[in-house]
Amino acid sequence: MTQAELDAMYQVPNVEWWTYDGYKAWLDNEKIELKKLIGEKSWTSGDGWFTWTQKRVDDAIIGYEGILANIKEGYKVSETMDGHNDFMMIYNPGEISKATSYSLDIHWITVKLLPLVHMIPRKSF
């Protein structure tokens, strides 16, 4: 198989990566928006229908703060892939050269961003 054939079969996506400052600015705004959801109903594939509570908001913020910490530590976190922001890719470039095999786990959470519901993947911490 030629390199051109391999490239055609496994196209590399066009990825825009979050910067620390960019993700922090998004998170600062998201904290405000999440608090507005308390008492609202939402749905995830893992939990089904639920009502947003302060605890659920706090847990979401903790997860997002974990991603911000990953970015600060040098992890690459995708903002968009091929212009889409419906899932997130996270990896540590420092571990790539050490790895002998790779796997990808995708975990989904649903975040209701008024007035739309978006699916956002979540990295397990």
C-alpha distance (Angstrom), angle and dihedral (degrees) to the residues before:
residue distance angle dihedral
M1 . . .
T2 3.77 . .
Q3 3.80 123.9 .
A4 3.82 89.0 -112.4
E5 3.82 91.3 54.7
L6 3.80 90.8 46.8
D7 3.81 91.5 49.0
A8 3.81 90.5 49.9
M9 3.82 91.6 51.7
Y10 3.80 95.9 45.1
Q11 3.77 106.7 32.7
V12 3.78 116.0 -168.4
P13 3.80 110.5 -125.7
N14 3.78 121.5 -125.5
V15 3.81 101.3 -111.9
E16 3.79 128.4 -168.9
W17 3.80 110.4 -159.7
W18 3.79 125.9 -146.4
T19 3.76 116.7 -115.2
Y20 3.79 117.9 -144.2
D21 3.81 92.1 -112.0
G22 3.80 93.0 45.6
Y23 3.81 94.4 49.7
K24 3.82 91.5 44.0
A25 3.82 90.7 53.2
W26 3.83 89.8 48.6
L27 3.82 90.8 48.0
D28 3.80 93.2 48.9
N29 3.81 88.4 56.0
E30 3.82 93.2 41.1
K31 3.82 90.8 56.3
I32 3.81 88.5 59.1
E33 3.81 92.9 45.9
L34 3.82 94.1 46.9
K35 3.80 91.9 54.8
K36 3.81 88.4 56.9
L37 3.82 88.7 60.2
I38 3.82 96.0 64.5
G39 3.81 106.5 122.8
E40 3.83 93.2 17.4
K41 3.80 122.6 118.0
S42 3.79 122.0 -121.2
W43 3.80 138.7 163.5
T44 3.81 137.4 -133.1
S45 3.77 129.4 179.6
G46 3.81 89.0 -122.5
D47 3.80 99.4 46.4
G48 3.79 104.2 22.2
W49 3.81 114.2 -149.7
F50 3.79 117.6 -3.4
T51 3.77 140.9 159.4
W52 3.78 117.8 -116.1
T53 3.81 111.7 -113.2
Q54 3.79 131.8 -179.1
K55 3.82 88.3 -102.8
R56 3.80 92.6 53.2
V57 3.83 90.0 48.4
D58 3.82 90.3 48.3
D59 3.82 90.7 49.4
A60 3.82 91.4 50.4
I61 3.81 90.8 49.9
I62 3.82 90.9 49.1
G63 3.81 89.1 53.4
Y64 3.79 92.4 48.8
E65 3.81 91.1 46.7
G66 3.80 87.3 53.5
I67 3.79 89.6 55.7
L68 3.82 89.8 48.9
A69 3.82 89.0 52.1
N70 3.82 89.1 50.2
I71 3.80 90.3 53.3
K72 3.81 90.2 49.7
E73 3.83 89.0 51.9
G74 3.81 90.5 54.6
Y75 3.79 102.2 -94.2
K76 3.78 116.9 146.6
V77 3.82 112.6 -125.3
S78 3.79 119.2 -175.1
E79 3.78 119.3 -127.3
T80 3.80 93.0 -176.7
M81 3.80 136.3 -1.7
D82 3.80 115.8 -155.7
G83 3.80 87.2 -15.6
H84 3.83 95.0 -53.8
N85 3.80 126.5 113.6
D86 3.79 98.2 -173.1
F87 3.80 93.9 110.9
M88 3.77 137.6 21.7
M89 3.80 133.1 -132.1
I90 3.80 118.3 -155.5
Y91 3.80 127.1 -177.9
N92 3.77 140.9 152.7
P93 3.82 109.6 -122.9
G94 3.81 89.7 -158.8
E95 3.80 90.9 65.4
I96 3.79 97.9 47.9
S97 3.79 96.1 84.2
K98 3.83 91.0 47.6
A99 3.80 96.5 50.5
T100 3.78 122.6 97.0
S101 3.80 95.4 -174.0
Y102 3.76 136.7 16.7
S103 3.77 136.9 -145.2
L104 3.76 133.9 -177.2
D105 3.79 123.9 -145.6
I106 3.76 118.0 -172.7
H107 3.79 119.9 -162.7
W108 3.80 118.5 -176.6
I109 3.76 130.9 -150.4
T110 3.76 125.8 177.1
V111 3.76 117.7 -133.9
K112 3.78 118.5 -171.8
L113 3.76 107.9 -138.9
L114 3.76 104.0 -174.3
P115 2.97 120.4 -77.5
L116 3.83 97.1 4.1
V117 3.81 133.1 52.7
H118 3.80 114.7 -132.9
M119 3.80 129.0 -169.5
I120 3.81 110.7 -131.3
P121 3.79 122.8 179.8
R122 3.76 118.3 -128.4
K123 3.78 127.0 -146.3
S124 3.77 113.7 -134.9
F125 3.78 111.8 -120.6
